[in-house]
Amino acid sequence: MIDNIMIYKTGSPELSAEATGGFVKIFTKNIPEENFQQIEYSFGYNDQTTFKDSYHLPMQTLDVFGLGSLQRDLPVDFPENLNSLSIQQRDAAALKLSNHWVAHPSTALPNQKLTFSIGRKWNLKEGNKIGNITSLSYSNSSSSRFSMENNMYERFDPVTETPIYLYNYAADIYSTDFKIGLMHNWAYLTPNGTKIEFKNLLNQIGVDKTSNTFGWNNYRQGNFKYLSNQYSARTTYSGQLSGNHKLKNNEDNKLDWNVGYAYANRIEPDRQNWSMKENQEGDYEYVLPDVPSINELGRLYMTNHENVVVSGINHEKKFQFLNTLPVLKSGIYGEFKSRNFSERSITYRKAYGPLGNEEINALDFETLFTEAYLGQGKVISVDEQTNVANTYKAQNWLGAGYLSITLPVGKFNLTGGVRAEYNHLLLDGYYNPTSPVHVDNPALNLFPSLNTSFNLSNKSLIRLAYAHTINRPEFREVSPLSYYDFTEKNSVRGNPNLQDASIQNVDLRFENYPSPTETFSLAAFYKHFTHPIEMVNIGVGNDFSFGNAKAAVNYGLEMELKKSLETLIGLKNFTLQVNASYIFSKVEFADRTNEQNRPLQGQSPYVVNAALFYQNDKVGFSSSLMYNVMGKRILAAAQLNQGEVVIPDIYEMPRHVVDFTLNKKIGNQMELRFGIKDLLAQNYQTRQTYEYEKDGDVKEATLTNQSYNLGRTFSLALNWKF
């Protein structure tokens, strides 16, 4: 249902000032060329998951629609806060909650997707047209990670040349998701070029995830099992009403406008966490904490709601000036975004009843949450740790205006202009119940840009461009709330003092178009960052936040090629596409003595995307072989010094990814498609490298933080258009 995709590699006044790494516009279809109905069914097999055991809690009836959160939420009559009740009232309220805690195996079914699309076109009087394209899709899929390594290190001991673990875990993670998607687009087109569009996109996604983590916890000095059941539901909607007009029916005088609304939520009802500890006999016992802990025995309820309202208007005017036809562009844009986040933490603690450990551990775990064992003086009692620090509210106002001119002079083409953006971020949250945080960041910035090109011939040109852009922190990056990921076993906290990152972009590009379907370009680029935003390690190993470095630079080369192999080596119907970049990156620090020379967090030293396509329209056959790899990049930058101990940067290692597809048309209405996703199925890995001295030599020890595999997915799809 995609009509076309436009990729902007350099900044421009009409684009958002946050388009630092490029900007992509996706245009969906609105008026079909002819009336149609289309059905597509696809079937997928994952060699690591399908037809194997997958552990989950019992399904709810609405899970298949991605709406399972409605049946897992707190009861309607559940108290707003248990802390306002007596112990007996708390325990009575807790009995209303589900006591399903233990996941059971079931067979993971094949991935499936069914899509129905319909397109209609109506020809009205005087050449006016109305069109509608509607697409409804439903899918379900499963994935699993077996024995996923998950390690975090306190330090590396140079004497014994062994790591000192914070934890050394392995995990089995099972995930099943259900998705419903709806696209509903309308368009009205007149003979004079006026076009009114109404676009709607709705998605409902439900994900049921179970994780079983086991291994050594150094702080607790023991082997533990951590079990977590998580269901999350997400709803996203985006709608836009837009118009394109030729003023006075003049092709040289255009106006377009748009108003839009978007909504997104994420609801995690009743995320359950419980744990067991290995005793001296090698058996595992339930962990019933003396002090309530959501990580050891508890349930978490999380909601996040976000609303976005946008509007904009753009004008383009071509006029005569001397012997040239300059183009003047201007426009305004407004955006309002709000977020409301809250968590509710209900925990359990030991009730110090008459039963001993041996008697308690002889019970089925879910039995502990029944009336016979839940209550003061029994086995467990309920508590609540919810407070204002579990919430934050945020708003962001953005107003923008721009003016640019394109001036063609002989073989030169000059485009220059400026964009002004006023952005105001407001956020209210808490470090803890007695330490409120108020963020109030208004900022007015000007973003000039200049793009010049010189036509060497009718098939090649040289382009030199400059743009000033910005990277503003997201709500989550500014919020002081600490979010603990029970699956990854780490916590992420925002930084209310985070600053905007300012970027100066320059690139020089040679472009050549040998034929209408072939391209070649070679570019050199340079980016200077002031206060770049990075994810950083702030604790001993598994605590992360966001910070600003003093400055950073990225520079390098990019090559892009689209070439028919028939003219090159005689391979008819074959086309090669390559996009490859080499990037040098370096961060500058204000006050830091260690690791002065490192790349910007998230920046790979190289990126390669390549694809080989075969297209034979005579026999209705096509295929593609696609390859992608990114060089190792910092996932989380190292923390500052802790005495003599420095925690190294965590790197995400390269993965070579190969995808393959085959397409065969069957008659005029049907098409069969076969695909293999991630053919090589290499492990996802993150690592740290410690430097240490021993016997007068400087040595390195590379340690694995995470390592897991998601397997290969084979798919078969049948498309019928009638």
N, C-alpha and C positions, 0 to 999 in steps of 0.2 A: 504493500500500500504506500510505499515511498515513491514520490514523484522524482525528486532529485535532491542531491546533497551539495551544498556549497561550503568550501573550506577556505577560510581567510587566514593566511600565514603571517600577515603583518597588521598592526593596529591601524585603525581608521576612525575619524571623528564620529561616523554614524554607528560604530560598534561600541559595546560596553568597554569602559576603561579597564575592566578586569580580564580582557582578552589577551593575557600575556603569552601563553603558549600556543595561541591560535584560537580560532573561533569557528564553530560548525553550525550551519543552519540546515535543518532538515525540513523539506517541504513534502507534505502528504497530498495524495490525490483527492480531488473534489468532484470534478465532472468527468465521468467515464467517456471514452470514445464511443462505446456502445453499451447497451444494457447487458448485464451479465449476472450470473450466480456462480459461486465458486465454493467448493468444499475441499478441504485438505485434512487428511488424517496421517499422523506420523507415529511411529513405534520406535522406541529406543531401548537398547540393551547396554548396560554398563558391566564390564567384565569383573568388576570388583564388588558390585552391589546387587545387581538383578538376580533374583531367585535365591538369594542368600538371606540369612537371618538378619532382621532389623529390629532393634528393641525400641518399644514405645509404650506409653500409657494407653489405656483403652481409648479408641477414637470416639469423638462426639459426632452427633448427626450432622452438624453444620460444618465439620472439618472439610468435607469435600467441596464446599463453596468458599473456602478460605475465611470463614466467619466463626471459627471455633472459639474465638475470644469471648463471644457472647455467652457461651455455656461454661466458661471457666472463671468468670469474674466473681467477685464477692457477692454473696446473697444480698438482695435488695434491703433486707432489714438488718444487715450487719452493722454494728456500731461504727461510727466515724473514726473513733480512736479508742483503743482498748485501755489506754493509760488513764482514762477518766472513770473506769469501772473498778469494782472490787475484784479481787483474785477469783472469787467464785463466779462472778459475772463474766469475766474474761474466758474462763475455761468453758463455761456454758456456750458462749458465742463461738469458741473454736470448734465445738462439736458440729457446727453447721457447715464447716468447710469439708471439701472432699478429702477422703483418706486414701486416695489412689497415689501411691508413692513409688511403687516398684514396677519398673518397666519389664514387659514380657516380649518374647520373640514372636515375630511374624515374618512371613516371606515377603521380601521386597519385590513388588511387581514391576514390569517394564515401564519405562517412561512413555507417556502418551500425550498427544495433543490433537485436538479437533478444532478446526477453524471453519466458520461459514461466513462468506462475504457476499454482499449484493450491491450492485451498482445500477443506478437509474438516471436517465437523462430525459428531460422534457423540453421540447422545442416550443417556445411561446410565440406570440405575435411579434412582428417587427424585428425578428431575429434574436430576441432575448432567449436565454437558456437558464434552466435550473438543473442542478445535478446533486446527487446524493450518493455517497459511498459509506456503507456500514459494514463493520467487521466484528464478529463475536468469536472469541476463542476461549477454550478451556484446556488446561493441561495439569498433569501431575507428574512428579519426578522424585527420585530418591537418590541419595548419595551416602557414602560412608567413608570414614577414615579408620583404619585398623592400626593399632599399636603406634599411634602418632607420638613421636618424641616431643617432649615439652620440658625443656630444661632452663633453669636460670641460675646464674653463678654469683656467688658473693665475691670471689677473687680466685686467682690462680696461685698455687703455692710453688715458688721456684725451687724450693729445696727438694720436695718430693716429686716435682713436675706433674702434679695432679690438680684438678680443679676442686675448689671447695663449693659445693652446691648450696644454693638456697632451696632448690627442690629439683628432683630428678624423677620426672613422671613419664608414664606412657598412657595413652588415652584411646578409647574406642568411641567414635562419635557417629551417630546415625541421624539422618535428616530426611524428612519427607515434606514436600511442599505441594500446594494446590493453588492454581492461578486462574482467575477469570479476567479477561480483557475485553473492552468494548471501545471501538472507534466509531464515531458518528459525525460525518462531515457533510456540510451543505455548502453550495456555492450558487451565486446568481451572477450571470454574465450578460452584458449588453453589447450591441454592435460597436458602440463608440469606445469600448475598452474598459468601462466600469465593471469592477468585480467586487462582490460582497461575499465574504466567507464566514462561516460559523463552524468552528472545529471543536470537537470534544474527544477527550481520551480518559478512560476510567480503567483502573486496575485494582483488583482485590487479591491479595496474596496472603496465604496462611502457611506458616512453617512450623513443623513439629520436630524438635531436636532433643535428643537424649545423649548425654555424655557420661562415660564411666572412666574416671581418671584414677590411676593408682601408681604408687611409688613413694620415694623417700622425701620427707619434709624435714629439712635440717633444723629449722626453728623449733619444731615440735619434737625433734629427735625420735622419729619413728616412721614406719611404713603405714600409709593411709590409703583408703579408697574414698574418692569424692564422687558423688552421684548427683546429676542435675537433670531435671526435666523442664524443658522450656518450650512454650508455645508463643509465637508472635504473629500478629495480624497487622497488615499494612493496607491502607487505602490511599490511593493517589488519584486525584482528578485534576485535569487542566482543561480550561475552556477559553476560547478566544473568538471575538468578533472583530473582523478587520475589513478594510475597504481599500481599493485601489482605483484612482480616478485620473482621467486626462482632463485637465481644466480647459474649458472652452473647446473641448474635443481636439486638443493640441498635443501631439506626441512629445513636444519639447517642454511641456509644462505639466508635471505630475504631482499628485498628492496621495499619500497613503496614511492610514490611521489604524489603530488597534486598541482594544480594551480587553483585558483578560483577568481571569481568576484561577487560582490553583489552591488545592487543599491536599494536605498529606497528614496521615497519622501513623503512629506505631503504638500498638497496645500489646503488652506482655502481661497476661493475667496468670497469677499463680505459678510463678517460676519457683520450683521446689529444689532445695539443696540439702543434702544430708551426707553424712560421712561415717566411716568406720575405721578403727585403728587395729593394727595387728598386735596381738598380745604375745607373751613369752612362749606360748605353745604353738605359735604360728597361725592361730585362728583370728578371725576378725570380729571385733565387738562394736556395737553401736556407740557412737560418740554422742553423749547427752551432756552438753556443756553446763558448767556451773554458772558462767556468765553468758547471757544470750548472745549468739553470733549468727548472723544471716548466712555466713559462709559454711557453718558447720551443721546447723539444723534450723531451717526457716523457709519462708515463702515470700516472694517479692512480687508486687503488683506495680507495673509501670505504664504510664500513658504519656504520649507526646503528640501535641496537635500543632499544626502549622498552617497559616493562611497567608496567601500572597495575592495582592491586587496590583495590576500594572495597567498603564495606558501610555500611548505615544502617538505622535504625529510627525510626518516627514514630508518635506517639499523638495522637489527637484526641478530646476529651471535651466534650460539651455537657451543661450542668447548670443547675438552677434556682437563681436568686439574686434574691431579692425578686420583682419582676415582670418580670424579664428572663431571657433564656436565653444566658448567656455561653458562649463556646467556648474551651477551654484546649488549646493545642497544645504538644507537647514532642518532642524527638528528639535523636539523636546520629548522628554521621557520621564515618567514618574513611577515609583514602585514603593509599596508598603508591605512589609513582611512582619509577621508576629509569630511567637512560639510560646507555648505553655507546657512545661514539663513537670511531672510529679512522680514520686515513688512512694510506695507504702511497704514497710518492712515489718512482717510479723514473724516472730521468732519463738523458739521453744527452749526450755531449760530443764535441768534435772529437778524433780519434785521431791527427792529424798524420802520416798515411801519405803515400805517394809521389804520390798523385793530386792534381792541381791543381784549382782551383775550376771551371774550364771542363769538365774531365773529370767531376767529381762532378755538376755540374748537367746534364750530358748523360744521366745515369742516371735511370731511373724512381725516384721517391722510395721506393717500397716495397722496391726492390732493396737499399737501404742496410741493411735489417734482415735480410739473408741472410748466410750464413757467409762469402761472398767479401768482404764489405765491413764486417761488424761484428766488431770485435776490436781490441785494442791494435796500433798500427802500421798500421791499415787506414784506414777513413774515419770511423767513429764507434765509441765505446766506451760501455759502460753504467755507471751509477753509481746510488747510492741516497741520498736526502735524508731518509728517514724517521727520526724520533726521537720521544722521549716527548712533545714539544710538539705532535705530531699527534694526540693523544688527550685525552679527558677522560671522567670518570665522575661521575655525579651521582645524588643521591637526594633525595626530598622526602617528608616525613611531615606529614600534616594530620589533626588531630583536632578535632571540632566538636561543640557541644551548643547547644541553643536552648530558649527558653521564651517563649510569647506568649499573649496573651488577646485575644479579640474581645468587646467589650461593646456590645450594642445598647441605646440609650436613646432611646425615642421615634423622632424622625426622624434622630437621630445614630447613627453607627456608629463605634466607636473600636477600633482594633487597635494594640496596642503590645507590644513585647518586646525581647529582647536575644539576640544570638548570640555565643558565645565560640568563637574559633578559635586553636588552637595549631599553628603552622607551623614546620617545621624543615628548612631547605635545607642540603644538604651537597654540595660539589663539589670535585673534585681535578683540576687541570690544570696547564699550564705556559705561562708567557710565552715561554720558550725552554728548551732542554735543561738549563740550570743555574739556572733561576728557577722553582721550583715555586709553585703557587698553591693555597691551601686556603681554601675558603669554608665558613663555619659560622655560619648565621644562624637562631637560634631566636627566635621571637616569639610572645607571647600577646597577643591583642587582643580587645576587646569591641566589638560592633557593635550599638548600639541603633537601633531604628526605631519610627516612629509613623505611623499612617495613620488619618486622620479623614475622615468623609464626612457630609454633611447632605443628606437627600432633600428637594429643593424640591417635587417632585411624584412621582407614580408613574412618570414618564418622564424625570426629570432630577435631577441631584445635583451638589454641589460637593465636591471632594476636596482635602484638604491633607495632604501626606506629607513625612516626613523619614526619611533613612536614612544611616548611616555605612557606607561600603564601602571596599574596598582593591584595589589593582592590584599584584600581585606579579610580579617579573621571571621570565621563562621561563629554562630551562636555557641556551638558546643566547645569551640576553642577558647572562648572567653569566659564561659560559665565556671564558677568555682566548684561546682558539684563534682564529686569523685565517683566515677562509674566503674564498678568491679565486674570484669568479664569472668564468669564462673567456668567457661570453657577454656579460655586462654590462660586463666590464672594470673591476670594482671589487672591493674587499675589505671584509669586515665582520668586526669583532672585538668580542667581548663585553666587559663591564666587571664585574670581580669586586667592585667597590665599589658597585655599584648598590643603591639602597635601595628599599624598598616605597613605593608612592605611596598616600597616604591621601586619601579623597574624602568631602566632606560634600555630601549631595544634598537639595535642597528643591524640591518642585513643587506648584503650585496648578492644579487642573484642573476645568473645567466639562464635564459629560457629559450628553448628551441622546439619548434613544432614541425617535424619533417612531413607529416601528413595530418589529415583531420583526426585520426585516431591514435597518433603517436606523439609522445612528448619526451623531452629531456631537460632537466634543470640541475644546476649546481649552484649552491649558495654557501656563503660564509656569513656567520652571524655572531653577534656579541650582545650580551645582556649584563647589565650591572644592577645588582639588587642592593637597596638600602633597607636595613632591618628585615631581612628575609625571615619568614615564619617557618619554624621547624618543629617536628616532634622530638622531644628530648627525654632522656632518662633522668629522673630527678631523685630516685631513691636508691636503695641497694638492690638493683636488679629488676624488679617487676613493677615499679611505679613510673608512670609516664605523664608528661604534660607537654605544653607548647611554649616556645620561647622565640625571641628575636636575636639573631646574630647581628653583629655590627654591620657587616656588608658581605657581599659575595659576587663573584663573576662567573658567567658561563659563556664559553665561546667554542666555535667548532665549525664543522662542515656538514652539509646535507645534500644528498644526491637523490634525484627522483627520475625514474625511467619507466616509460610505457612503450614497448617495442614489439612490432610484429616479427615473428621469427621466420616468416616466409621470405622476406626481403633480406634477412640476415644470413640464415643457414638453410633456407629452403624448406622449412617445416610449415606447411600450409595449415591454416586455421589455428596456429598456436600464437599466443600473446604472452609476453613476459612483463611483469610489473615489479619494480623494486623501489623501495624507499629506505635509505640508509643514512644514519647520522652518527657522527663522532663528536662527542662533547667533552671539553675540558672544564672542570668545575672546581672552584676553590672558595672557601669561606674565610673571612677575616674576622678575628675575635678582638674584643676590646680588652678584656682581662682574663687571659688564659695562658698557662705555660705548657700544657700538654696538648698533643695532637693538633698543632697549629696548621698542618697541611692536610685538609680533608675536603671532599666534595660536599656540595649542598645536599642536605637530607632529601631523599626521594629522587635524586638525579642520577641516571645511569650514564656511564661513559660512552656507551654506544647503543644504538637501537637499529635493528634490521627487520624489515617486513618485505617479504617476497612472495610472489604468486605466479604460477604458471597456469594459463587458461587455454582450454581447447574448445572451439565452437564450430560445429558443422551443421549449418541450418538445413542442408539438403537431406540429411538422414535424421535430423532432430536429436542430435547427440551433443552433449557438452560435459566438460569436467573441469575441476580446478584442484590445484595442489598449493596450499598456502603454508608459509613458514614465518615464524616470529621468534625473536630472541631479544632480550634486553640485558645489558651488562649489569653486574652486581651493583646494588644501590643501597644506601643507608635507610633502614626502616625506622630506626630511632637513634638519634645522635647521642654521643656519650655525655655523661654528666660531668660537671666540674669536679675538681679535686675533692677527695674526702681524706684529708691527711695525706698519706702516701698511697692510698688506694684509688685507682681510676678504673671505672667500668668502661670497657671499650664500646665503640659503636657497634650496633647490631645491623648486619648486612643481609639483605635478601639476595640470594644467589641466582645466577642465570638459569632459565629453563628454556630448552629448545622445544617449541610447540609446532606440531605439524597437523594440519587438517586436510581432509580429502573429501571431495564430492563427485558424484556421477549423476547426470540428468539425462533422461531419455523420454522424448515425446512419444505418446501412443495415439496415433490418429491426430485429429485437430483439437481434441478437447481434453485429453488426459496427459499427465506427465508423472513419471516415476523418478524418485530421487533417493539416492543412497549416499550416506555420509559416515565418515569416521572422524570423531573429534578427539584431539590430543593423542595422535597415533603413537608417539614415543612414550607417553605417560611417565615423564620424568618427575622425580620428587620435587615438591615445593620445599625449599630449605632456607633457614636463616642461621647465620653464624656470627660468632665473635672471635677476634684474634687478639690474644694477649701477648705482649712483649715482655721478656724477662731476661735477666742476666744470670749466667751460671758458668763457672770456671773461666771467667773472663770473656765469654762470648755472649752476644745478644741473640737470643733465640725467640722463636714464635710458636705459639700453640693455638691452633684453630679448633674451636669447640662448637658443636651444634646446639642451637637453641630450639629450633623446631624442624621437624621433617615429617612429611606425610605425602600420600599419593591418593589421587581421586580416580585412577583407572581410566580406561578408554571407553568411549561411548559410540556404539554403532547404531545408526538410525536408518529407517526406511520410511519414505513418505509417498503418498499418492495424492495427486492434485487433479481435480475434475472441474473444468470450467465449462459452463453451458448457458 
